[in-house]
Amino acid sequence: MKIRLTQPGFETYTGQMGVVFFEDGLTTADVKPIDAVRIAAQFLCEWEDGTTASVAQSILDHAHSTTGTIPAEINADQALASQEGTRKAQAQPAAPGSRAYTQEELEAIADASGIKGLRAIGDALGVKGNAIGELIKSILTKQA
């Protein structure tokens, strides 16, 4: 969609702003939303259908809306971030067939091979830590 400059003094601007070309205050080709946002951060402008290209106005327009009522093109990044956050928050159980260790076995591994041995076990379970005690506790919690 094209954007039109409404900033006083720029209504009839002809020239280039970044990668966007204007002729008589209107872009010559469709503009990517990110480029429109960048221009709207500096100048008053609107989409050719009359809606504002300003992110600030978009936030105000949708302040009391749930993500389901916001248009998909505006809400795409938030929806993906929400899905990714949910996916990470879900604890994944230990893989079937993987060995379950007791605290005594983990302590023996730590005595024999140090934190490297515990990290090898922790990596298989998706557990990380900087201290032996922390790793043992995390591994036991993940196995439970």
Secondary structure as GFF3:
##gff-version 3
##sequence-region A 1 144
A	DSSP	beta_strand	3	5	.	.	.	ID=ss1
A	DSSP	beta_strand	15	17	.	.	.	ID=ss2
A	DSSP	beta_strand	20	23	.	.	.	ID=ss3
A	DSSP	beta_strand	26	27	.	.	.	ID=ss4
A	DSSP	alpha_helix	33	42	.	.	.	ID=ss5
A	DSSP	beta_strand	45	47	.	.	.	ID=ss6
A	DSSP	alpha_helix	55	61	.	.	.	ID=ss7
A	DSSP	alpha_helix	72	89	.	.	.	ID=ss8
A	DSSP	alpha_helix	103	125	.	.	.	ID=ss9
A	DSSP	alpha_helix	132	143	.	.	.	ID=ss10
###
